[in-house]
């Protein structure tokens, strides 16, 4: 019998789901969807170079085909703005990338009726301690934990943390982020595939020609690398 609170092994035949984030242009959204991306992220954080307005996020989200999920990224935002954004972008998931408490995240999911992801900001320094098991315990209502490097500011910094420092038995769905590219995403999948209940990947700067400007060829290369990693693990 399966023990409670203990993750089951991830099937080696599971397809790694792909989220791509930081879109600002129609052509880039269409290229990502054509490549087979599962989720498209829009940054609603004004200091970010990839920031878009709620209205712009809604325009871009209307381009998504069936079964491609919009994701709205917030950083220490207000309940009212989160509610407004959800009303403008039907079916969007919430991604909290700041210092939001578990109580706030859960309250926003209840207010909007949308599941949420919570970013776990992993220190770049190996000397700094981050307890991902404890983080998972205090965020039990998160649909997944997004693993990103802790850099100055918020919203993702395109940095890769040391994957080997993560515990192998996290009782949560995981989304690997932080500095992923077509060149290293397969290594990340191989390293962390069995560390949680499932593993997805999230990319932004690794598929860009410039901040907020995606590169269609890099998008295709990233997806191809993920699918190759999946095939290797069959």
C-alpha positions in Angstrom: 0.0 0.0 0.0 1.3 3.4 -0.9 2.4 5.5 2.1 0.7 8.8 2.6 2.7 11.9 1.7 5.3 9.9 -0.2 5.6 10.6 -3.9 5.2 7.7 -6.3 7.9 7.1 -8.9 7.3 9.0 -12.1 6.6 6.8 -15.1 9.6 6.7 -17.4 7.1 7.0 -20.3 5.6 10.3 -19.1 5.7 13.1 -21.6 7.5 16.2 -20.1 5.2 19.1 -20.3 6.6 22.4 -21.5 5.7 25.9 -20.4 7.2 28.9 -22.3 7.1 32.3 -20.7 7.6 36.0 -21.2 5.6 36.5 -24.5 5.0 40.0 -25.9 4.4 39.3 -29.6 1.7 37.5 -31.6 4.2 35.7 -33.9 6.1 34.3 -30.9 2.9 32.9 -29.3 1.9 31.3 -32.6 5.4 29.8 -33.0 5.3 28.3 -29.5 1.9 26.8 -30.0 2.9 25.4 -33.3 5.9 23.7 -31.6 3.6 22.0 -29.1 4.1 24.1 -26.0 1.6 23.1 -23.3 1.4 26.5 -21.5 2.2 30.1 -22.5 3.2 32.5 -19.8 2.6 36.2 -19.6 4.5 38.4 -17.2 2.3 40.9 -15.3 5.2 42.5 -13.4 5.9 46.1 -14.5 9.7 46.1 -13.6 10.3 43.1 -15.9 11.5 43.7 -19.5 8.9 41.1 -20.5 6.0 42.8 -18.8 2.8 43.2 -20.6 -0.5 44.9 -19.6 -3.5 42.8 -18.6 -5.1 44.0 -21.9 -2.1 42.8 -23.9 -2.0 39.5 -22.1 -5.7 39.0 -23.0 -5.0 39.8 -26.7 -2.2 37.3 -26.9 -4.0 34.6 -24.9 -6.9 34.7 -27.5 -4.4 33.3 -30.0 -4.0 30.1 -28.0 -5.5 26.9 -29.5 -7.5 24.4 -27.5 -5.6 22.7 -24.7 -2.8 25.3 -24.6 -3.0 26.9 -21.2 -2.3 30.6 -20.5 -0.4 31.3 -17.3 -0.3 34.8 -15.6 2.8 35.6 -13.6 2.5 37.9 -10.7 5.0 39.3 -8.2 3.6 40.5 -4.9 0.6 41.9 -6.6 -2.8 42.9 -5.2 -5.9 40.7 -5.0 -7.9 43.2 -7.1 -5.4 43.2 -10.0 -5.2 39.4 -9.9 -8.9 39.2 -10.0 -9.1 41.7 -12.9 -6.4 39.7 -14.9 -8.3 36.4 -14.4 -11.5 38.0 -15.7 -9.6 39.2 -18.8 -7.9 35.9 -19.5 -10.3 33.0 -19.2 -8.8 29.7 -18.1 -5.5 31.1 -17.0 -3.4 29.6 -14.3 -1.8 31.8 -11.6 1.9 31.8 -11.1 3.2 33.6 -7.9 6.9 34.5 -8.2 7.4 36.8 -5.3 7.1 36.6 -1.5 3.4 35.6 -1.4 2.4 33.5 1.6 0.7 30.2 1.3 -2.4 31.8 2.7 -2.4 34.5 0.1 -1.9 32.0 -2.8 -4.7 29.8 -1.6 -7.0 32.8 -1.1 -6.3 33.9 -4.7 -7.1 30.5 -6.0 -10.4 30.5 -4.1 -11.2 34.0 -5.2 -10.6 33.4 -8.9 -11.3 29.7 -9.2 -7.9 29.2 -10.8 -5.1 26.8 -9.7 -1.8 28.3 -8.8 1.9 27.6 -9.2 4.3 28.9 -6.6 7.9 29.7 -7.4 10.6 28.3 -5.1 13.6 30.6 -5.4 16.6 28.3 -5.0 19.9 30.0 -3.9 22.7 30.0 -6.4 25.3 29.7 -3.6 25.7 26.1 -2.4 26.5 27.5 1.0 22.9 28.9 1.3 20.3 26.4 2.5 16.9 26.1 1.0 14.5 23.4 2.4 12.4 22.3 -0.6 10.7 19.6 1.4 9.5 22.2 4.0 8.5 24.6 1.2 6.3 21.8 -0.3 4.7 21.2 3.1 3.7 24.8 3.5 2.4 25.1 0.0 0.2 21.9 -0.2 -2.5 23.6 -2.4 -0.1 24.7 -5.1 -0.7 22.7 -8.3 3.1 22.6 -8.8 6.3 24.2 -7.4 8.3 26.1 -10.0 12.0 25.7 -9.2 14.0 28.9 -10.2 17.3 30.4 -9.2 17.2 33.1 -6.5 18.6 36.3 -8.1 18.3 40.0 -7.4 14.8 41.1 -8.2 11.9 38.9 -9.2 10.3 37.2 -12.2 13.2 34.9 -13.2 16.8 35.8 -14.0 17.9 33.2 -16.5 20.3 31.6 -14.1 20.8 27.9 -13.5 21.1 26.6 -9.9 22.8 23.4 -8.8 20.2 20.7 -9.6 22.1 18.1 -7.6 21.3 19.9 -4.3 17.6 19.2 -4.6 16.1 16.4 -2.4 15.1 13.3 -4.4 11.7 12.8 -2.7 9.6 16.0 -3.0 5.9 15.4 -2.5 4.8 17.9 -5.1 4.6 18.3 -8.9 7.8 20.1 -10.0 8.5 22.6 -12.8 12.2 23.1 -13.6 13.0 26.6 -14.6 16.0 28.9 -14.4 18.5 29.2 -17.2 17.1 26.4 -19.3 18.2 26.3 -23.0 18.0 23.7 -25.8 21.6 22.7 -24.8 20.9 21.9 -21.1 17.2 21.1 -20.8 17.7 17.3 -21.4 20.3 17.2 -18.6 17.8 18.8 -16.3 15.1 16.3 -17.2 17.5 13.4 -16.6 18.7 14.8 -13.3 15.3 15.6 -11.8 12.7 13.4 -13.5 12.1 11.2 -10.5 12.5 13.9 -7.7 8.8 14.8 -7.5 5.3 13.6 -8.4 6.0 14.8 -12.0 8.4 17.1 -13.8 7.7 19.8 -16.3 10.0 22.5 -17.7 9.7 26.2 -18.1 11.8 28.4 -20.4 12.0 32.1 -21.2 15.4 33.6 -21.9 16.6 30.3 -23.4 14.4 30.8 -26.4 14.9 34.5 -27.0 16.6 36.7 -29.6 16.3 39.6 -27.1 14.4 40.2 -23.9 10.7 39.4 -24.6 11.5 38.6 -28.2 11.4 34.9 -28.9 13.3 33.1 -31.6 11.2 30.5 -33.6 14.3 28.3 -34.3 15.3 28.2 -30.6 11.7 27.4 -29.7 11.8 24.4 -32.0 15.2 23.3 -30.8 14.0 23.5 -27.1 11.0 21.3 -27.8 13.1 18.8 -29.8 15.6 18.5 -26.9 12.8 17.8 -24.4 11.3 15.2 -26.7 14.7 13.6 -27.2 15.2 13.4 -23.4 11.8 11.7 -23.1 12.7 9.2 -25.8 16.0 8.4 -24.0 14.1 7.5 -20.9 11.7 5.1 -22.4 
